[in-house]
């Protein structure tokens, strides 16, 4: 029996709708919309331009790192060092600029530091077979310790001759009043999404997470890709550190503390599977947005901020449960 053109189009539309409804990212996005509507109706301060500006800006720091973390998780790995890497890169930037060097030199030093740490992690994991959890947990301690050494555990708030340039980079709003960090996040998300969807590197990343042994047998340069993925994860933390330094106007050695948990939560809530093989750039942004909406709403509703961890942890468990249910249905 021949299938007509209308039937073919209808089947594709049904498949597209089913794909959306089965997407964890879609339901998280719906949850954000519902939460925003609820908060707009129940509080007088949520829907103000100042609060929305803060929410979008604060989302960016976790979201930028979550983009790199998503790549790592897709390959079946994990990076627990990103919060400390952010701290170290921020401190390197601050110390170099405080010494009188230009903002360009400071940013180059911070980026170089991030790439070096990522390469170190990647080589130990990909070539020496160290477990990602162990390597990045060790780097979590090492990077923060080095930040303390670099600054003698002091606060750095003077950034030399380019002080104002750095503050404008992280705290300005150059385009239609949109906070600069948001623009950086959008640009990096589009770039990450393009790489995952349309490049050979992206296909290799998914292949490694789907079945590393099969990827190796088909000629995928697994070790090199893993090193690159951990370098990109550290790079995303370094970029977030540079932007956050410009926004805060000061760097302390406790910046980024515990941030790795929020970043992993954002990636997982957004649909990345800790077993590997699944994840999207858009999901990382959506997951980070939900975490920030939760954090923001607690204060507006008069709920003790100590409950933040409970809500975020619950969101992670629900995300994993959603994934389990979806896999169970697909296996039937």
N, C-alpha and C positions, 0 to 999 in steps of 0.2 A: 504493500500500500504506500503510495507516494505521499510525502509530507509537503504541504503547501508552504509558501513563504510566510504567510500569516502565522501558521502553526510554529514554524521555526523561530520567528520573532517572539511569540508568546512563551515558548520554552526558555529562550534566553532571558526574557524579562523575569520569569518565575525563578530561574536559577540565580539571577542577580539579586532579587528580593530575598530569596532564601539565604544567600550568602551574607547579606547585610544583617538579617535577623539572627543569623548564627554567629555574628561577630561580637566578641567580647567588647571591643572598642566602641561599637555602636551603643551597647547598653550602658557602658560607663558614661558616654557622652549624654545619653538620655538622663542618667542620674544627675549629671552636672546641671543640665537644663532645669530639671525638676527642683533641685536644691536651690538654684538661683532664683527661680520663680517664688518658691516658698520663702526664702530669705528676703526677697524684695517686698513681699506682702506682710511679713511679720516684723520686719525691722525698718527703721527710717533711715538707716545709714548705709545699708548694703549697696543699694543701687545708685549711690552718689558717685559722681565722676572721680572724686578723690579716692574712694575705696576701690572702685573698679581699676583705677590706675595702679594702685598698690597691688591688687591681686594679680593683674597681668604681669607686672614687673617682677613680683616675688616668685611667680611661677617659673620664670625663665631660668633661674640659676639651677634648680633641680632638673628642669626639662633639658637644658643643654647637655648636662652630664648624662641624663637618661638616654639621650640619643646614642652616645658612645657605649653606654652600658647595654643597650639593646643589641648592638652588634656582638658584644661579648656573649650575652645570654643566648643569642641565636646559634652561636657555635657550640653551645653546651657548657660554657665557662661561667665564671663569676669574677668580679673585681671589687674587692672590699677596701681597696686603698684610695678610692677616688676622693673621699673627704679630706684625707691627709695630703694627697697630691694637690688638691685645690689650695690648701693651706701653704704648702711649700712653694708652689708657683706664685701665689700672691706675695709671699714674703720675699722671694727672689726679685720679683718686680719692684717691690717697695724698697728693698735695700739697695738695689742697683740704681734706681732713680734718686734715692736719698743721697747716694754718693756723688751725684751731680751729672749722671749720664742722662741722655735723652730718653723720651718715652719709647722711641723705636728700639733702642738698645735694651731697655728694660723688658719690653714685650718679647723681643727675640730671646733674651736670656730665660724668661719664664717658659716660652714655648719649647726651647731647647731642653730645659729641665724636664718638662712633661714627656717629651718624646724619648728622652734617655731612660726615664723611669719605666715607661711603657715597653720599650725595647728590652729592658732588663727583665721585667715580668714575663714578657712573651717568650724570650729565649729560655728561661728556666722552665716554663710550662710546655712549650712546643718541642724543644730540642733535648731537654734533660728529663722530661716526663714528670716534673713536680706537679702535685695537685694545685689547681688554681686557687682553691680556698687557702691553702697553706702559704703560697707565695704572696698573694695579695694581702693576707692577714699580717704577714711579716712586714710588708711594705707599708701597711697602715701605720705601724709603729715607727719604722725607720724614717718615713717622710716627715712625720710630725716632729720627730726628734731633731732632724736636720733643720727644720724651720726654726726650732728653738735655738739651735746653735747659731744659725745665720743672723738672728736678731738679738741674741743673748737674752731671749725670752722677754723682750720689751715690745711695747706698742710702737709701730712706725706710722706716723701721720703726716710727715713732711716728705714730699716727693720731688724735691729739687726744682730746677728751673721749669720743668714741664708739668708742675703740680696741677695747674688749672686744666691742662689738656687731658690729663688722666681723669679728673673729676667730670669733665664734659663727656668723655668717652663712655663712662659708666652711668653717669647720673643725668645726662642731657636728654633732650627729646627733639631731635633734629627734623623729624618728618611728621607733619600734621599733628604735633603734640603727642605722638606715640613714644613711649619710653624707649631709648636706644636698646636696652637689653632685649626688649620684645622683638625689635627688628632683627637683631643678631639671631635670636632663637628661630624666627620664621625662616631666615635665610639658611641656617644650618639644617633645619628640618627638611626644607625642600631639597637641599643638597644630599642629605642622608637618604631621603626617600628615593631620589633619582638613582643614587648609587645602588641601593638595594634592589630596585625594580628593573633597572635598565642596563646595568654593567655586568661584565664577567666576574668582577670581584664580588658583587652582590650575590650572584648565583653560586659562587664558591662558598660564601659564608653560609648560605642556607644548606648547601650540600654537606658541609662539614657537620652542621648541627643535626641534619636528618639522619646521616649514617657516615660517620668518619671513615670507617674501613672501606666502604664502597667508594667514597670520594677519593681515597688514596689510590684504589685500584683503577679508577677511571682517569687518573692523571692529574687530579687537583693538587696543587702545591700546598698541602695542608699546613705544614710547619710555617712556611712564609706567611700564609694568610692569617694564622693565629697570632704571629708576632705583630703583624700590621693591625689586627683588631685590638690588641691590648695597647698598642701605641695610640690608636685613635681614641680609645677609652680615656687614657691619660691626657691626651690632647684636649678632649672635651672638658675634662676637669680643669686643665690649665686655662682654657679660654674662659670658663665660668669664673675662675679665680681672678683673672685680669679684669673682667667686667665688674665683678662684685667689689673689687678693691676700689675701682673708680666710683662706684655707687656709695660705698660706706665712707670713703675718705680716710680710712685707717685700716691697719692690719694687725690683728692679734694672733697669738699662737693657738687660740681655740676656735678660730674661724673654720667652718666646715666640719666641726666635730659632730659625729653621728649622721652626717649627711649621706653616707653610703647606704644607710638603711632606707632613707627616703627615696633615693635614686633607684634602688632595686625595687622598692615598692611601686614607684611610678611605672617602671618598665613592666612589671608583672601585672599590675592592675590594668595597664594599657593593652594587655594581650600577649606579652612575651612569655614563652614557655620555658621554665627553668630546665627542662629536659633537653632543650635545644630545638632548632628547626623552625621556630615560629616567632614572629615579632615584626613590628612596623614602626617607622618614625612617627607617624601620626598617633599611634597608640601611646608612645612615650610622652608626647605632649599632652594628650588627654589624661593620662594617669597622673602626671605632674599637676595638671589643672585641678583634678579632683582633690588631691592632697592639700593644695593651697586653699581651695574652697572650704574644705573641712576645717583647716586651721583658722581661717578667717571667721567662719561662722561660729565657732566656739566662743570667741570673744564677744561677738555681737549678740549672741543668745544668752550671755551671762553664765556660760558653762565653764567650769574650772579647766584651764589649759592643760592640766595634767592628764585629762582624758584623751588628748590628741593621739597618743600612741595606741590607745585602745581602739579608736575609730579607724586609724590607718591599718593596724594589724587585722582588724575585722574585715576591712576592705580587701586585704591581701588574701585572707582565707576564703572569702566569697569569690574572688577572682579565680583562685585555684579550683574551688568547688565547681564553678561554672565550666571551667575547662574539662574537669573530670566528667561532668554530666554530658558535655558535648561529645567527648571521646567515646563514652559509653553508648550513646545513641548511634554514633557512626559505626560502631563495631557490631551492632545488632543487625 
